[in-house]
Amino acid sequence: MPLLPRRVAARARVRALALALALALVARALPCASQHAYDWPNPSPTSKIGALRECVDASRSHRRLCGASAAVVLDRYVYVASSRADAVTVIDAYRPEAMRVAGSAASFGGMRRPTDLHLHASQSYVAVLAAGDVQTKKSSVVVVDVSAQRWSADGTTIAPALAASGHNCTATEKGGRTFYDGYLCGATAFAIEGNLAYVACGDTNRLTVMSLPSDISKATLEPVSVVGTIQSEELTNAEAIVVANNKAYVRSDGVCGSCVAVVDVTSASSMSMLATKDISEISSDVPTWRWSTGYLARGAHRDNASYPYDWVVDPVSSSVTSVARECVNVALAIGDTPAACVGRNEFAYDADAESRARDFTLV
């Protein structure tokens, strides 16, 4: 065979091999369209998995995540409090890389400026802390029905509904000044234990306990109402609260920067202030990271160490981002905020993650 045709054939074989190798590498890096994203191996895991944003102020139907400020997770669903939309929005996160809105409930009058929410143990409703209008400070605890009856048969859509609410605040103008009377004025944070909501009213230096229904079916028979309240300078501008072992621990401006106010809540109707504690002194009741989670979602998945995903909400970008649980674990361990995982397209999940970040590759 002449020399030239042999060289041409050899070059063709090299090109064919190179093409086959390139296709093989692409196949490793890209998922099959019919597969779930987490059924295929990723040779270099990322911390940020997927993000969902929705906030068109001019549209009632496309502003369901405006001001996303808190979230709680149950199974594949993420329940979000959207403060600027006056709404609770439910997200289907079955595909964390391609989340979608499953349904929403909004009410300017009944759920004004929701800032936090918790899933009740019955799993039939979420309890929402609605801070209320900034001027009147008329806060409320709202019960939103998310029971099985509100879901479609295939579990893809939901029609949440406001079922009950409790409030206790009156604002009166006198001589150009506003006076607030009541036990639920200016609420800033809350926690739930059993059928009780412990509400920190940072604007009025108060802790108020509200009763909750034991199940959404009892919403009428067991109304949301005040059980007890206590007022103290140590609760000034309270910003966070955790309840454990019959004590409410409150972060506020009324105590030192590393301290918490401690309230004995053994009897919700007759609470009493205890000596303040440094955060390090209560680590057996409240792990230190609980005070620095920012907008990290709560939920039963938190107790499952092997759960692969987590979620972070952002009120500025009005978004919910699914992230790798391993990244959140590392962030909490080193004292960083879980929000650091949202902007990371690479994460090595080990001690030298930062030093190796520049070596990130898709292949």
C-alpha positions as CSV (number, residue, x, y, z in Angstrom):
1,M,0.0,0.0,0.0
2,P,1.4,3.5,-0.9
3,L,2.8,5.5,2.1
4,L,0.3,8.4,1.8
5,P,-2.9,6.3,2.2
6,R,-1.4,4.5,5.2
7,R,-0.7,7.9,6.9
8,V,-4.2,9.0,6.1
9,A,-5.7,5.8,7.6
10,A,-3.6,6.2,10.7
11,R,-4.7,9.7,11.2
12,A,-8.3,8.7,10.8
13,R,-7.9,6.0,13.4
14,V,-6.4,8.5,15.9
15,R,-9.2,11.0,15.3
16,A,-11.7,8.2,15.8
17,L,-10.1,7.2,19.1
18,A,-9.9,10.8,20.3
19,L,-13.6,11.3,19.4
20,A,-14.6,8.1,21.3
21,L,-12.6,9.2,24.4
22,A,-14.2,12.7,24.3
23,L,-17.7,11.2,24.1
24,A,-16.9,8.8,27.0
25,L,-15.8,11.7,29.1
26,V,-18.9,13.7,28.3
27,A,-21.1,10.7,29.1
28,R,-19.5,10.6,32.5
29,A,-20.0,14.3,33.2
30,L,-23.6,14.6,31.9
31,P,-26.7,12.8,33.3
32,C,-29.0,10.7,31.1
33,A,-32.2,12.6,30.5
34,S,-34.3,9.8,31.9
35,Q,-32.4,9.5,35.1
36,H,-32.9,11.3,38.3
37,A,-29.9,13.7,38.8
38,Y,-28.7,11.8,41.9
39,D,-28.7,8.4,40.2
40,W,-25.5,9.2,38.3
41,P,-22.1,9.7,39.7
42,N,-20.5,13.1,39.9
43,P,-16.8,12.9,39.9
44,S,-16.5,16.3,41.6
45,P,-19.5,17.1,43.9
46,T,-20.9,20.6,44.1
47,S,-22.4,22.3,47.1
48,K,-25.0,24.2,45.2
49,I,-27.5,21.8,43.5
50,G,-30.4,23.9,42.3
51,A,-32.3,27.2,42.9
52,L,-35.8,28.3,42.5
53,R,-36.6,32.1,42.3
54,E,-40.0,33.7,41.9
55,C,-40.8,37.3,42.6
56,V,-42.7,39.5,40.2
57,D,-44.1,42.3,42.3
58,A,-46.7,43.2,39.7
59,S,-48.1,39.7,39.4
60,R,-50.2,38.0,42.1
61,S,-49.5,34.6,40.6
62,H,-45.7,35.0,40.3
63,R,-44.6,36.6,43.5
64,R,-45.1,33.6,45.8
65,L,-41.4,33.6,47.0
66,C,-41.0,37.3,47.5
67,G,-39.0,37.8,50.6
68,A,-38.5,34.1,51.4
69,S,-37.4,34.3,55.0
70,A,-37.8,30.8,56.6
71,A,-38.4,27.2,55.6
72,V,-39.3,23.9,57.1
73,V,-39.0,20.5,55.3
74,L,-41.1,17.4,55.3
75,D,-40.1,14.5,53.0
76,R,-39.9,16.0,49.5
77,Y,-41.7,19.3,50.3
78,V,-40.3,22.6,51.5
79,Y,-42.7,25.0,53.2
80,V,-41.6,28.6,52.9
81,A,-42.7,31.8,54.6
82,S,-42.6,34.6,52.1
83,S,-42.7,37.9,54.0
84,R,-43.2,40.3,51.0
85,A,-45.9,38.1,49.5
86,D,-47.8,37.6,52.8
87,A,-47.8,33.9,51.9
88,V,-46.8,30.4,52.8
89,T,-45.6,28.6,49.7
90,V,-45.0,24.9,49.2
91,I,-42.2,23.7,47.0
92,D,-41.9,20.2,45.5
93,A,-38.2,19.3,45.9
94,Y,-38.4,15.7,44.6
95,R,-35.8,16.8,42.0
96,P,-33.6,19.2,44.1
97,E,-31.9,20.4,40.9
98,A,-35.3,21.3,39.3
99,M,-37.6,22.4,42.1
100,R,-41.1,23.8,41.4
101,V,-43.9,25.6,43.3
102,A,-46.7,23.1,44.3
103,G,-49.0,25.7,45.8
104,S,-49.4,28.7,48.0
105,A,-51.7,30.5,50.4
106,A,-51.6,34.3,50.8
107,S,-53.5,36.9,52.8
108,F,-52.6,40.5,53.3
109,G,-55.0,40.8,56.2
110,G,-54.8,37.4,57.8
111,M,-51.1,36.7,57.4
112,R,-49.3,40.0,57.2
113,R,-45.5,39.8,56.8
114,P,-44.8,36.2,57.8
115,T,-41.3,35.8,59.0
116,D,-41.1,32.3,60.4
117,L,-42.9,29.0,60.4
118,H,-42.8,25.6,62.0
119,L,-44.4,22.3,61.1
120,H,-46.7,21.0,63.8
121,A,-46.0,17.4,65.1
122,S,-49.4,16.3,63.6
123,Q,-48.0,17.2,60.2
124,S,-51.5,18.5,59.4
125,Y,-50.6,22.2,59.5
126,V,-47.8,24.7,59.7
127,A,-47.8,27.4,62.4
128,V,-46.7,30.8,61.0
129,L,-45.4,33.8,62.9
130,A,-46.9,36.9,61.1
131,A,-45.0,39.9,62.3
132,G,-47.7,42.3,61.1
133,D,-47.5,45.8,59.9
134,V,-44.3,47.7,61.0
135,Q,-46.3,50.6,62.3
136,T,-49.1,48.9,64.2
137,K,-47.0,45.9,65.3
138,K,-50.1,43.7,65.4
139,S,-48.5,40.3,65.2
140,S,-50.3,37.0,65.1
141,V,-49.8,33.2,65.1
142,V,-51.5,31.7,62.1
143,V,-52.4,28.1,61.4
144,V,-52.2,27.0,57.8
145,D,-53.9,23.8,56.7
146,V,-51.5,21.5,54.7
147,S,-53.2,18.2,55.6
148,A,-53.6,15.4,53.1
149,Q,-57.1,16.7,52.1
150,R,-55.4,19.8,50.6
151,W,-53.2,17.8,48.2
152,S,-54.0,16.5,44.8
153,A,-54.3,12.7,44.4
154,D,-50.9,12.5,42.8
155,G,-49.2,14.7,45.4
156,T,-48.0,17.2,42.9
157,T,-50.1,20.2,43.9
158,I,-51.6,21.6,47.1
159,A,-54.1,24.3,48.0
160,P,-53.0,25.4,51.5
161,A,-55.6,27.3,53.5
162,L,-55.6,29.6,56.5
163,A,-57.5,27.8,59.2
164,A,-57.1,29.8,62.4
165,S,-55.1,32.6,64.0
166,G,-54.5,34.2,67.3
167,H,-53.5,37.8,68.1
168,N,-53.4,40.2,71.1
169,C,-52.3,43.7,70.4
170,T,-53.9,47.2,70.1
171,A,-52.1,50.3,68.9
172,T,-53.3,53.7,70.0
173,E,-52.2,57.1,68.9
174,K,-51.9,59.7,71.7
175,G,-50.2,63.1,71.4
176,G,-48.3,62.1,68.3
177,R,-47.0,58.9,69.9
178,T,-48.1,55.3,69.5
179,F,-48.9,53.2,72.5
180,Y,-49.1,49.4,72.2
181,D,-51.3,47.4,74.5
182,G,-51.3,43.6,74.5
183,Y,-49.2,40.5,74.7
184,L,-48.4,39.9,71.0
185,C,-47.1,43.3,69.8
186,G,-44.0,43.4,67.7
187,A,-43.2,39.6,67.5
188,T,-39.8,38.8,66.2
189,A,-39.2,35.1,66.6
190,F,-40.9,32.0,67.9
191,A,-40.4,28.3,68.7
192,I,-42.9,25.4,69.0
193,E,-43.0,22.7,71.6
194,G,-45.9,20.3,71.5
195,N,-49.1,22.4,71.2
196,L,-47.5,25.6,72.4
197,A,-45.9,28.5,70.5
198,Y,-43.3,30.5,72.4
199,V,-43.3,33.9,70.8
200,A,-40.5,36.4,71.5
201,C,-41.9,40.0,71.1
202,G,-38.6,41.8,70.8
203,D,-40.2,45.2,70.1
204,T,-42.0,45.1,73.5
205,N,-39.5,43.1,75.6
206,R,-41.9,40.2,76.1
207,L,-42.2,36.4,75.8
208,T,-45.8,35.2,75.2
209,V,-47.0,31.6,75.0
210,M,-49.8,30.8,72.6
211,S,-51.9,27.6,72.5
212,L,-52.1,25.6,69.3
213,P,-54.6,23.0,68.1
214,S,-53.5,19.4,68.5
215,D,-54.5,18.7,64.9
216,I,-56.0,20.7,62.0
217,S,-59.3,19.0,62.6
218,K,-59.4,20.6,66.0
219,A,-58.7,24.1,64.8
220,T,-62.2,25.3,65.9
221,L,-62.4,23.4,69.1
222,E,-58.9,24.4,70.2
223,P,-58.4,28.1,69.3
224,V,-55.1,29.9,69.1
225,S,-55.0,32.0,72.3
226,V,-52.7,33.5,75.0
227,V,-51.7,31.0,77.7
228,G,-49.1,33.1,79.5
229,T,-46.7,36.1,79.2
230,I,-43.7,37.6,80.8
231,Q,-42.0,41.0,80.3
232,S,-38.3,41.8,81.0
233,E,-35.6,44.1,79.9
234,E,-33.5,41.0,79.3
235,L,-35.8,40.3,76.3
236,T,-35.2,43.7,74.6
237,N,-35.1,43.3,70.8
238,A,-35.1,39.5,71.0
239,E,-34.0,38.0,67.7
240,A,-34.0,34.2,68.3
241,I,-35.5,31.7,70.7
242,V,-35.0,28.0,71.4
243,V,-37.0,26.0,73.9
244,A,-35.5,22.9,75.5
245,N,-35.9,21.1,78.8
246,N,-38.6,23.5,80.1
247,K,-36.5,26.5,79.5
248,A,-36.7,29.2,76.8
249,Y,-33.3,30.6,75.7
250,V,-33.6,34.0,74.1
251,R,-30.9,35.9,72.2
252,S,-31.5,39.6,72.7
253,D,-30.0,43.1,73.2
254,G,-30.9,42.8,76.9
255,V,-28.0,40.5,77.6
256,C,-24.3,40.4,76.7
257,G,-23.2,39.5,73.2
258,S,-22.5,35.9,73.9
259,C,-25.3,35.4,76.4
260,V,-28.9,34.4,76.3
261,A,-31.8,35.3,78.6
262,V,-33.3,32.2,80.3
263,V,-36.9,31.8,81.1
264,D,-38.4,29.0,83.1
265,V,-41.4,27.8,81.1
266,T,-42.2,24.7,83.2
267,S,-45.6,26.3,83.7
268,A,-46.5,28.4,80.6
269,S,-49.1,30.3,82.5
270,S,-46.6,31.4,85.2
271,M,-43.2,31.8,83.7
272,S,-40.2,33.3,85.5
273,M,-36.8,34.8,84.6
274,L,-33.7,32.9,85.5
275,A,-30.1,33.9,85.5
276,T,-28.6,34.7,82.1
277,K,-26.3,32.1,80.6
278,D,-23.3,32.2,78.2
279,I,-24.0,30.2,75.1
280,S,-21.2,27.8,76.0
281,E,-22.9,26.9,79.2
282,I,-26.1,25.6,77.5
283,S,-24.5,23.6,74.8
284,S,-26.0,20.4,76.3
285,D,-29.4,21.8,75.6
286,V,-28.8,23.9,72.6
287,P,-25.8,23.2,70.2
288,T,-23.9,26.5,69.5
289,W,-24.6,26.2,65.7
290,R,-28.3,26.6,66.4
291,W,-27.7,30.3,66.9
292,S,-26.0,30.9,63.6
293,T,-27.9,29.0,61.0
294,G,-29.4,32.1,59.3
295,Y,-31.9,31.0,56.7
296,L,-31.3,27.3,56.9
297,A,-34.4,25.1,56.6
298,R,-35.6,23.2,59.6
299,G,-37.3,19.8,59.5
300,A,-37.1,16.1,60.5
301,H,-34.3,15.6,58.0
302,R,-32.0,17.4,60.4
303,D,-32.1,14.4,62.7
304,N,-31.0,12.1,59.8
305,A,-27.2,12.4,59.6
306,S,-27.2,10.6,56.2
307,Y,-29.8,12.8,54.5
308,P,-28.1,14.1,51.3
309,Y,-29.8,17.5,50.8
310,D,-30.5,20.8,52.6
311,W,-32.2,24.0,51.7
312,V,-31.4,27.7,52.2
313,V,-33.8,30.6,51.7
314,D,-32.8,34.1,50.7
315,P,-35.2,37.1,51.3
316,V,-33.1,39.4,49.1
317,S,-33.1,37.2,46.0
318,S,-36.5,35.7,46.9
319,S,-35.1,32.2,46.3
320,V,-34.8,28.7,47.7
321,T,-31.6,26.9,47.0
322,S,-31.0,23.1,47.4
323,V,-27.5,22.4,48.7
324,A,-25.5,19.3,49.6
325,R,-25.9,18.3,53.2
326,E,-22.2,17.6,53.5
327,C,-21.4,21.2,52.7
328,V,-23.8,22.4,55.4
329,N,-22.2,20.0,57.9
330,V,-18.8,21.5,57.2
331,A,-20.0,25.1,57.3
332,L,-21.6,24.5,60.7
333,A,-18.5,22.7,62.0
334,I,-16.2,25.6,61.1
335,G,-18.6,28.3,62.3
336,D,-19.5,29.5,58.8
337,T,-23.1,30.3,57.7
338,P,-24.9,27.6,55.6
339,A,-25.5,30.3,53.1
340,A,-21.9,29.9,52.1
341,C,-22.9,26.7,50.3
342,V,-25.4,28.5,48.1
343,G,-22.7,30.3,46.0
344,R,-20.3,27.4,45.8
345,N,-20.1,25.4,42.6
346,E,-17.4,23.3,44.1
347,F,-16.8,21.9,47.6
348,A,-14.3,19.1,48.6
349,Y,-16.0,18.4,52.0
350,D,-12.7,18.1,53.8
351,A,-10.3,20.2,55.8
352,D,-8.4,21.5,52.8
353,A,-11.4,22.3,50.8
354,E,-10.5,25.9,50.3
355,S,-6.9,25.2,49.2
356,R,-8.2,22.6,46.6
357,A,-11.1,24.7,45.3
358,R,-9.1,26.1,42.5
359,D,-8.4,22.6,41.3
360,F,-12.1,21.9,40.6
361,T,-12.8,20.1,37.3
362,L,-15.8,18.5,35.8
363,V,-13.8,15.5,34.5
